[in-house]
Amino acid sequence: MIAAARLFVPKGSFREAMAEALPYPNASFDLVFLGLVLHESDEPLQVLQEAWRVTRNRVCILEWPYRDEEVGPPLAHRINPEELTILIYEAGFLHWEFQAFSNTVVYRLTG
């Protein structure tokens, strides 16, 4: 994925790290974007806590909708919205909203 990103943003700076243990100081970024990655983690709470730790303002999550579809992971690998709500609050976020699109959902989380 990093090689593909470099093709689209040749002047960008890309680094690889575990989402559960980001190698950045607190409040390093204005925005943390998790694009179709949260459902892949064995520790989604830890991922959200790390995202919140390294952002100054907000976290955005792009995920698959919680329904069976021909495209994307099977339903068992998708994130149930009720479970995600619990994780969001456990990670320390106070406010969140979402926008559902035809085959993705964007969540916007703030403190």
Buried (B, 14 or more C-beta within 10 A) or exposed (E): EEEEEEEEEEEEEEEEEEBBEBEBEEEEBEEBBBEEBBBEBEEBBBBBBBBBBBBEEBBBBBBBBBEEEEEBEEEEEBBEBEEBEEBBEEBEBEEBEBEEEEEBBBBBBEE
